[in-house]
Amino acid sequence: MTNTNRRAVLAVAGLSALVTAAPAGAAQSKQAAKPSKPALRFYPRDFGAIGDGVAKDTHAVQLALDRCAVFGGGEVVLTAGTYLVGAIRIGSDTILRIEEGATLQGSPDLADYPVVQVRWEGRWVPGYIGLVWAQGARNIVITGKGKIVASDAIKGRLQKETGLRHPALLEFVDVQRLVVSDVHTQQNDMWSIHPVYCDDIVFQNMVVNGRADGIDVDSCRRVVIDRCDFDTVDDCISLKSGRGLEGNLIARPTEDVVITDCTFRDHRWACVGIGSETSAGIRRVRIERCKCLSSYTFAIYIKSRPGRGAFIEDIVMRDLEVSGAGGGFLRLNFLDSGKQDQFPVPGHDGIPTVRNLTFERIKVTDVPVLVEAVNIHPDKPVDGFTLKDVTGTAKKGMTFANLRNVTLKNIDVQVAEGPKLAINNVTGKGLDGAVAGPPTVRPADVVGVDYKLGMTSGKPN
């Protein structure tokens, strides 16, 4: 291994140690190594980049990245200036450093983004690849105090004429050991950051602004999102794992995710959404010491529906501060979230299994609803739900249906209207004083449709 290659590996390993063997609730080090300076440095200006925000620098930036990769790795440095580019691909063992005063500016022309297979709403379909992307690579770092900015000229999430998905801002497919730190991102109407099938990844000290989702973790393992500041129109963070029989048969879950010390501002949906694309499962998620300052619906929204199958399990959230919530603190919805797939997981197997959800040390301020957990299939109740050490104020309290092994303890929340707790088909501890709530209507069974993995099955929706 060359010195440059070794240093690139160590730069990633220092941060990715945060996610190694990270079951929910496990203690982890907060110390993160700084990416070390590699022996080889490449400057896109040396390859013809202008950096004036007018001339397209795609070719020059890509040449620098490619040369870095073929020489065994190193660092590509964007100095001050605005580099107008279409999609650029990062190779293995590469550090892309965007220095303070430098902006990587996305091209307004969709022709500058290749059409490849992209994951969109849980299915693999043709679409425009992200502005900064990697596939099948290892040991990548994107860092610096600069900015990555999408073009405002690209409106909506789909191209109307073709139905092709628009480019994400950062998109990583099958990348092993990835770190994105310190950069400021600004996205248009499409998702900002989208890792798929990635292992050992860290997003740290980032500012994530955009008019759609912030970070969509999609069938990834060992993920850390630490000390990031989100201001997004849709979910700040969303955890996904595919939709319908396609996602279920591929069977790549999202697992071992740690989210710590983040600040969330959402203007359309939730601060943290788990689902609704859950067909390969989501498990071992830990969220700690985060501030949910605004959400259009619920600060935390865990969701799926019959036809997804798989599981949501071992979710732990601690030390959260929640204010500015349009809907409330927490909603569980496993009956009708998201659009049904054309090829759903049928019957009883298609009803998601949900178990072991824990919420501790939560402070809420004037939330409209504390907890809404009634859209739960009576054939598969949630097994294991703990809510304890909750303080603050709420307009309405908690409504539960179809839960087993519930533990409520130290719920010191002043509720302005109605009962503090209403339940139906619920068992557990701390339920004293609850009033009877209405039963959940059992939905119709999901019927299967013939499907073969890999077939062309049309648009996701």
C-alpha positions as CSV (number, residue, x, y, z in Angstrom):
1,M,0.0,0.0,0.0
2,T,1.4,3.4,-0.9
3,N,1.9,6.1,1.7
4,T,-0.9,8.2,0.1
5,N,-3.3,5.2,0.1
6,R,-2.5,4.4,3.7
7,R,-3.1,8.0,4.8
8,A,-6.4,8.1,3.0
9,V,-7.4,4.9,4.8
10,L,-6.4,6.3,8.2
11,A,-8.3,9.5,7.6
12,V,-11.5,7.6,7.1
13,A,-10.8,5.0,9.8
14,G,-10.4,7.7,12.4
15,L,-14.0,8.8,12.0
16,S,-15.5,5.5,11.0
17,A,-14.4,4.0,14.3
18,L,-17.4,5.8,15.7
19,V,-19.8,3.4,14.0
20,T,-17.9,0.1,14.4
21,A,-20.1,-2.4,16.3
22,A,-22.7,0.2,17.3
23,P,-25.8,-1.4,18.7
24,A,-28.5,1.0,19.9
25,G,-27.6,2.2,23.4
26,A,-23.9,1.4,23.2
27,A,-21.4,3.9,24.4
28,Q,-19.2,5.4,21.7
29,S,-16.3,7.7,21.5
30,K,-16.9,11.3,20.4
31,Q,-13.3,11.8,19.4
32,A,-12.8,12.0,15.6
33,A,-9.5,12.1,13.8
34,K,-8.8,14.9,11.4
35,P,-8.2,13.8,7.8
36,S,-4.4,13.7,7.5
37,K,-2.7,15.5,4.6
38,P,-1.9,13.0,1.9
39,A,1.4,13.0,0.0
40,L,-0.3,13.7,-3.4
41,R,-2.4,16.8,-4.0
42,F,-4.3,17.7,-7.1
43,Y,-5.7,21.2,-7.9
44,P,-8.5,21.4,-10.5
45,R,-7.1,24.8,-11.5
46,D,-4.0,23.1,-12.7
47,F,-6.3,21.1,-15.1
48,G,-8.0,24.1,-16.5
49,A,-10.7,25.0,-14.0
50,I,-11.6,28.7,-14.0
51,G,-13.7,29.0,-10.8
52,D,-15.7,32.0,-11.9
53,G,-19.1,30.4,-11.6
54,V,-19.8,31.0,-15.3
55,A,-17.5,28.7,-17.2
56,K,-18.2,25.0,-16.7
57,D,-15.4,23.3,-14.8
58,T,-16.8,19.8,-14.8
59,H,-14.0,18.4,-17.1
60,A,-11.2,19.9,-15.1
61,V,-12.5,18.8,-11.7
62,Q,-13.2,15.3,-12.9
63,L,-9.7,15.1,-14.4
64,A,-8.2,16.0,-11.0
65,L,-10.4,13.4,-9.3
66,D,-9.6,10.7,-11.8
67,R,-5.9,11.3,-11.7
68,C,-6.0,11.2,-7.9
69,A,-7.7,7.8,-8.0
70,V,-5.4,6.2,-10.6
71,F,-2.3,7.3,-8.7
72,G,-3.5,5.4,-5.6
73,G,-5.3,8.1,-3.8
74,G,-4.6,11.5,-2.3
75,E,-6.3,14.9,-2.0
76,V,-8.2,17.0,-4.5
77,V,-8.3,20.6,-3.3
78,L,-10.8,23.3,-4.4
79,T,-9.3,26.7,-3.5
80,A,-11.5,29.8,-3.3
81,G,-13.8,30.4,-6.2
82,T,-17.1,29.1,-7.6
83,Y,-16.7,25.9,-9.7
84,L,-19.7,25.3,-11.9
85,V,-20.0,21.6,-12.6
86,G,-22.3,18.8,-13.6
87,A,-22.1,15.4,-11.9
88,I,-18.6,14.5,-10.7
89,R,-17.6,11.1,-9.5
90,I,-15.1,10.4,-6.7
91,G,-12.9,7.3,-6.8
92,S,-11.4,5.3,-3.9
93,D,-8.9,6.6,-1.4
94,T,-9.7,10.2,-2.2
95,I,-10.1,13.2,-0.1
96,L,-12.1,16.0,-1.7
97,R,-11.3,19.2,0.2
98,I,-13.5,22.2,-0.4
99,E,-11.7,25.1,1.2
100,E,-13.4,28.1,2.9
101,G,-14.4,30.5,0.1
102,A,-14.8,27.7,-2.4
103,T,-18.2,26.6,-3.8
104,L,-19.0,23.6,-5.8
105,Q,-22.0,24.9,-7.8
106,G,-24.3,22.5,-9.6
107,S,-25.1,23.0,-13.3
108,P,-28.6,24.0,-14.2
109,D,-28.5,21.7,-17.2
110,L,-29.9,18.2,-16.6
111,A,-27.8,16.9,-19.6
112,D,-24.8,17.4,-17.3
113,Y,-26.0,14.6,-15.0
114,P,-25.8,11.0,-16.4
115,V,-28.9,8.8,-16.3
116,V,-28.2,5.7,-14.4
117,Q,-30.0,3.3,-12.0
118,V,-30.9,5.3,-8.9
119,R,-33.0,4.4,-5.9
120,W,-36.1,6.5,-5.7
121,E,-38.9,6.0,-3.1
122,G,-37.6,2.5,-2.4
123,R,-37.2,1.2,-6.0
124,W,-34.4,1.1,-8.5
125,V,-35.3,3.2,-11.5
126,P,-33.5,5.2,-14.2
127,G,-32.8,8.7,-13.0
128,Y,-30.2,11.5,-12.9
129,I,-27.3,10.8,-10.6
130,G,-26.3,13.2,-7.9
131,L,-24.1,16.2,-8.3
132,V,-21.2,14.6,-6.3
133,W,-21.4,10.8,-6.4
134,A,-19.5,7.6,-5.9
135,Q,-20.2,4.0,-6.6
136,G,-18.4,0.8,-5.7
137,A,-15.7,2.8,-4.0
138,R,-13.9,2.8,-0.6
139,N,-12.2,5.3,1.7
140,I,-13.7,8.6,0.6
141,V,-13.6,11.9,2.6
142,I,-15.4,15.1,1.6
143,T,-14.4,17.9,3.9
144,G,-13.5,21.6,4.3
145,K,-15.3,24.8,5.2
146,G,-16.7,25.4,1.7
147,K,-20.1,24.9,0.1
148,I,-21.8,22.4,-2.2
149,V,-24.8,24.1,-3.8
150,A,-27.4,22.7,-6.2
151,S,-28.9,24.7,-9.1
152,D,-32.2,26.5,-8.3
153,A,-33.1,26.1,-11.9
154,I,-33.9,22.4,-11.4
155,K,-37.5,22.4,-10.0
156,G,-39.4,19.6,-8.5
157,R,-38.2,16.0,-7.8
158,L,-39.0,14.6,-11.2
159,Q,-38.6,15.7,-14.8
160,K,-42.1,16.2,-16.1
161,E,-41.4,15.1,-19.6
162,T,-39.7,11.8,-18.8
163,G,-40.5,11.1,-15.2
164,L,-36.8,10.7,-14.4
165,R,-35.8,11.5,-10.8
166,H,-33.8,14.7,-10.5
167,P,-30.2,14.7,-9.1
168,A,-29.5,14.4,-5.4
169,L,-26.8,16.7,-4.1
170,L,-24.5,14.0,-2.7
171,E,-25.2,10.4,-3.7
172,F,-23.2,7.3,-2.7
173,V,-23.9,3.7,-3.8
174,D,-22.0,0.7,-2.4
175,V,-19.3,2.8,-0.8
176,Q,-17.3,1.4,2.1
177,R,-15.9,3.9,4.7
178,L,-17.1,7.3,3.9
179,V,-16.8,10.6,5.8
180,V,-18.5,13.9,5.0
181,S,-17.5,16.6,7.5
182,D,-17.7,20.4,7.9
183,V,-19.1,21.3,4.5
184,H,-22.2,23.5,4.1
185,T,-24.8,22.0,1.6
186,Q,-27.7,23.7,-0.1
187,Q,-30.1,21.7,-2.2
188,N,-33.2,22.4,-4.4
189,D,-36.4,20.4,-4.4
190,M,-34.7,17.0,-4.4
191,W,-33.1,15.0,-1.5
192,S,-29.8,16.5,-0.3
193,I,-27.7,13.5,0.7
194,H,-28.5,9.9,-0.2
195,P,-26.2,7.0,0.7
196,V,-27.4,3.6,-0.5
197,Y,-25.9,0.2,0.3
198,C,-23.0,1.9,2.2
199,D,-21.1,0.7,5.2
200,D,-19.2,2.6,7.9
201,I,-20.2,6.2,7.1
202,V,-20.0,9.4,9.0
203,F,-21.7,12.8,8.5
204,Q,-20.2,15.2,11.0
205,N,-20.3,19.0,11.7
206,M,-22.3,19.7,8.6
207,V,-24.9,22.4,7.7
208,V,-27.7,20.8,5.7
209,N,-30.2,23.1,4.0
210,G,-32.6,22.2,1.3
211,R,-36.2,22.2,0.0
212,A,-36.6,18.4,0.5
213,D,-35.1,15.7,2.8
214,G,-31.7,16.3,4.4
215,I,-30.1,12.9,4.8
216,D,-31.8,9.7,3.5
217,V,-30.0,6.7,4.9
218,D,-31.1,3.9,2.5
219,S,-30.1,0.2,3.2
220,C,-26.9,1.2,5.0
221,R,-24.9,-0.2,7.9
222,R,-23.0,1.4,10.7
223,V,-23.9,5.1,10.2
224,V,-23.1,8.1,12.4
225,I,-24.7,11.5,12.0
226,D,-23.1,13.8,14.6
227,R,-23.3,17.5,15.4
228,C,-25.1,18.5,12.2
229,D,-27.5,21.4,11.7
230,F,-30.5,20.8,9.6
231,D,-33.0,23.2,8.0
232,T,-35.1,21.4,5.5
233,V,-38.5,21.5,3.9
234,D,-39.0,17.7,4.2
235,D,-37.6,15.2,6.7
236,C,-34.3,16.3,8.2
237,I,-33.2,12.7,8.4
238,S,-35.1,9.7,7.0
239,L,-34.2,6.0,7.4
240,K,-35.2,3.7,4.6
241,S,-34.6,0.2,3.2
242,G,-36.6,-0.4,0.1
243,R,-40.2,-0.9,-0.9
244,G,-42.4,-3.8,-1.7
245,L,-41.2,-7.2,-3.0
246,E,-38.1,-5.6,-4.6
247,G,-36.8,-4.3,-1.3
248,N,-37.9,-7.3,0.6
249,L,-36.2,-9.8,-1.7
250,I,-33.0,-7.7,-1.9
251,A,-33.1,-7.8,1.9
252,R,-30.5,-5.1,2.8
253,P,-31.7,-3.5,6.0
254,T,-30.7,-0.2,7.5
255,E,-29.0,-1.0,10.8
256,D,-26.7,0.3,13.5
257,V,-27.4,4.0,13.1
258,V,-26.3,6.6,15.7
259,I,-27.5,10.2,15.5
260,T,-26.1,12.5,18.2
261,D,-26.1,16.2,19.1
262,C,-27.9,17.4,16.0
263,T,-30.3,20.4,15.6
264,F,-33.4,19.9,13.5
265,R,-35.7,22.4,11.8
266,D,-38.3,20.8,9.4
267,H,-40.9,22.8,7.4
268,R,-42.9,20.0,5.7
269,W,-42.8,16.7,7.5
270,A,-40.7,15.4,10.5
271,C,-37.3,16.0,12.1
272,V,-36.6,12.3,12.0
273,G,-38.6,9.9,9.9
274,I,-38.2,6.1,10.1
275,G,-39.9,4.7,7.0
276,S,-42.1,4.4,5.2
277,E,-39.9,2.4,2.8
278,T,-39.0,-0.4,5.3
279,S,-39.3,-3.6,3.2
280,A,-35.8,-4.8,4.1
281,G,-36.0,-3.8,7.8
282,I,-34.6,-1.1,10.1
283,R,-33.0,-2.0,13.4
284,R,-30.6,-0.8,16.1
285,V,-31.1,3.0,15.8
286,R,-29.9,5.3,18.6
287,I,-30.7,9.0,18.7
288,E,-29.3,11.1,21.6
289,R,-29.0,14.7,22.7
290,C,-30.8,16.3,19.8
291,K,-32.9,19.4,19.6
292,C,-36.1,19.3,17.4
293,L,-36.8,23.1,17.0
294,S,-39.6,22.8,14.4
295,S,-41.5,20.2,12.6
296,Y,-44.5,20.5,10.3
297,T,-46.0,17.2,11.6
298,F,-44.5,15.2,14.4
299,A,-40.9,15.6,15.5
300,I,-40.4,11.9,15.4
301,Y,-42.5,9.9,12.9
302,I,-42.1,6.1,12.7
303,K,-44.1,4.7,9.8
304,S,-44.8,1.8,7.4
305,R,-47.8,-0.1,6.1
306,P,-49.0,-3.6,5.2
307,G,-47.3,-4.6,2.0
308,R,-43.9,-3.5,3.2
309,G,-43.1,-6.6,5.3
310,A,-39.9,-6.9,7.3
311,F,-39.3,-5.1,10.7
312,I,-38.6,-2.0,12.7
313,E,-36.9,-2.9,15.9
314,D,-34.5,-1.8,18.7
315,I,-35.0,1.9,18.4
316,V,-33.7,4.0,21.3
317,M,-34.1,7.8,21.6
318,R,-32.8,9.7,24.7
319,D,-32.3,13.3,25.8
320,L,-34.4,15.1,23.2
321,E,-35.7,18.6,23.3
322,V,-38.9,19.1,21.3
323,S,-40.6,22.5,20.5
324,G,-42.3,24.1,17.5
325,A,-44.0,20.8,16.6
326,G,-47.0,21.3,14.3
327,G,-48.4,17.8,15.0
328,G,-46.7,16.6,18.2
329,F,-43.8,14.8,19.6
330,L,-44.2,11.2,18.4
331,R,-46.4,9.3,15.9
332,L,-46.5,5.6,15.1
333,N,-48.3,4.7,11.9
334,F,-48.0,1.2,10.4
335,L,-51.3,1.1,8.5
336,D,-51.2,3.7,5.7
337,S,-48.0,5.6,5.5
338,G,-46.6,6.1,2.0
339,K,-47.9,4.8,-1.3
340,Q,-48.6,1.1,-1.7
341,D,-46.2,-0.6,-4.1
342,Q,-47.4,-2.2,-7.3
343,F,-45.7,-5.4,-6.1
344,P,-46.4,-5.5,-2.3
345,V,-45.4,-8.2,0.2
346,P,-48.7,-10.1,0.5
347,G,-50.7,-11.4,3.5
348,H,-49.5,-11.7,7.1
349,D,-45.8,-11.5,6.1
350,G,-46.5,-8.1,4.6
351,I,-47.5,-6.6,7.9
352,P,-44.4,-5.0,9.4
353,T,-43.1,-6.4,12.7
354,V,-42.4,-3.6,15.2
355,R,-40.8,-4.1,18.6
356,N,-38.6,-2.6,21.2
357,L,-39.1,1.1,20.9
358,T,-37.7,3.2,23.8
359,F,-38.0,6.9,24.5
360,E,-36.3,8.4,27.6
361,R,-35.6,11.8,29.0
362,I,-37.7,13.8,26.7
363,K,-38.6,17.5,27.2
364,V,-41.5,18.8,25.2
365,T,-42.7,22.4,25.0
366,D,-46.3,23.1,24.0
367,V,-46.6,20.2,21.6
368,P,-50.2,19.7,20.2
369,V,-50.1,15.9,20.9
370,L,-47.6,14.0,23.1
371,V,-47.9,10.6,21.4
372,E,-50.3,9.2,18.8
373,A,-49.9,5.4,18.4
374,V,-53.2,4.1,17.1
375,N,-52.5,3.2,13.4
376,I,-51.1,-0.2,14.4
377,H,-52.4,-3.5,12.8
378,P,-54.4,-5.5,15.4
379,D,-52.9,-8.7,13.9
380,K,-49.4,-7.6,14.8
381,P,-49.3,-5.3,17.8
382,V,-46.2,-3.4,18.6
383,D,-44.2,-5.6,21.1
384,G,-42.2,-3.5,23.6
385,F,-42.8,0.3,24.0
386,T,-41.1,2.3,26.7
387,L,-41.7,6.0,27.5
388,K,-40.2,7.4,30.6
389,D,-38.9,10.6,32.2
390,V,-40.9,12.9,30.0
391,T,-41.5,16.5,31.1
392,G,-43.1,19.6,29.7
393,T,-46.5,20.8,28.3
394,A,-48.9,19.4,25.7
395,K,-52.3,20.3,24.4
396,K,-53.3,16.7,24.2
397,G,-51.9,13.5,25.8
398,M,-51.3,10.0,24.6
399,T,-53.5,7.6,22.6
400,F,-52.4,4.0,22.2
401,A,-53.9,1.0,20.4
402,N,-52.6,-2.5,19.8
403,L,-49.4,-2.4,21.9
404,R,-47.9,-5.1,24.1
405,N,-45.4,-4.8,26.9
406,V,-45.8,-1.1,27.4
407,T,-43.9,0.7,30.1
408,L,-44.8,4.3,31.1
409,K,-42.9,5.9,33.9
410,N,-42.4,9.4,35.2
411,I,-44.6,11.1,32.6
412,D,-44.7,14.6,34.1
413,V,-46.4,16.5,31.3
414,Q,-49.2,19.0,31.8
415,V,-52.0,18.2,29.4
416,A,-54.4,21.1,28.6
417,E,-57.3,19.1,27.0
418,G,-58.7,15.6,27.3
419,P,-57.3,12.6,29.0
420,K,-53.6,12.1,29.6
421,L,-53.8,8.5,28.3
422,A,-56.4,6.6,26.2
423,I,-55.8,3.0,25.3
424,N,-57.4,0.1,23.4
425,N,-55.9,-3.4,23.3
426,V,-52.9,-2.3,25.2
427,T,-51.0,-4.2,28.0
428,G,-48.1,-3.3,30.2
429,K,-47.1,-1.1,33.2
430,G,-47.9,2.4,34.1
431,L,-51.4,2.4,32.4
432,D,-53.3,3.3,35.6
433,G,-55.9,5.9,35.1
434,A,-56.2,5.4,31.3
435,V,-59.5,5.9,29.7
436,A,-60.9,3.6,26.9
437,G,-60.0,4.6,23.4
438,P,-61.6,3.5,20.1
439,P,-60.5,0.3,18.4
440,T,-58.4,0.4,15.3
441,V,-60.2,-0.7,12.2
442,R,-58.6,-3.8,10.7
443,P,-57.5,-3.0,7.1
444,A,-58.1,-5.3,4.2
445,D,-55.5,-8.0,3.5
446,V,-52.8,-7.1,0.9
447,V,-53.0,-9.4,-2.1
448,G,-49.8,-10.4,-3.9
449,V,-48.9,-9.8,-7.5
450,D,-46.5,-11.9,-9.6
451,Y,-43.0,-10.5,-9.4
452,K,-39.5,-11.6,-10.3
453,L,-36.5,-9.7,-8.8
454,G,-34.9,-7.5,-11.4
455,M,-37.9,-7.2,-13.7
456,T,-38.7,-3.8,-15.2
457,S,-41.8,-2.7,-13.3
458,G,-42.5,0.8,-14.3
459,K,-42.4,3.9,-12.2
460,P,-42.3,3.6,-8.4
461,N,-45.7,5.3,-8.1
